[in-house]
Amino acid sequence: PRFSSLVNVTLHLDLPGSDFLPPERCAHVLAIVQETLANIVRHARARHITVAASRPGERLHLTIQDDGIGIPVNLIQGHGLRNMRDRAALLHGQLVVEKMEKGTSVTLDIPWKVE
C-alpha cells in the first residue's frame, strides 16, 4: 500500500564530512531509518519528525522523534520492529524505542566501525 502524508521533517546532522560510515553499515542504518519513517507515516498520525545524527567519539548516535500518538502500551512487536532490532544487533549496537509524553523516540547507538 502507498501512503500519502504531509509531515514536517527537521534534520540535525553533526557528522564528519570526510570519514564516512562504511557502506555495509550505512545500508543497515538507512534500512532502520526507512522502517522508522514508514512506521510513523503508517501509525503515528504525526505532524512533525526530527531526525538527529551525531558522532560522539567513535560512535554513531541517531535519534528519530515524532509528535504523534505514541506507541501503544500493549504493542505486539511486528516484523518491522524486530528487523530493526536485529539490524542494530548486527551493527554491535542497540535500538531503543520509547513512548514520550507526546510521540515516540527511536534511538540507535552503534560503533562507527567494527574492527
Secondary structure, DSSP 4 states (H G I P E B T S, - for coil): -------EEEEEEE--SSSPPPHHHHHHHHHHHHHHHHHIIIII--SEEEEEEE--TTEEEEEEEE-SS---TTPPP-HHHHHHHHHHHHTT-EEEEEE-SSSEEEEEEEES---
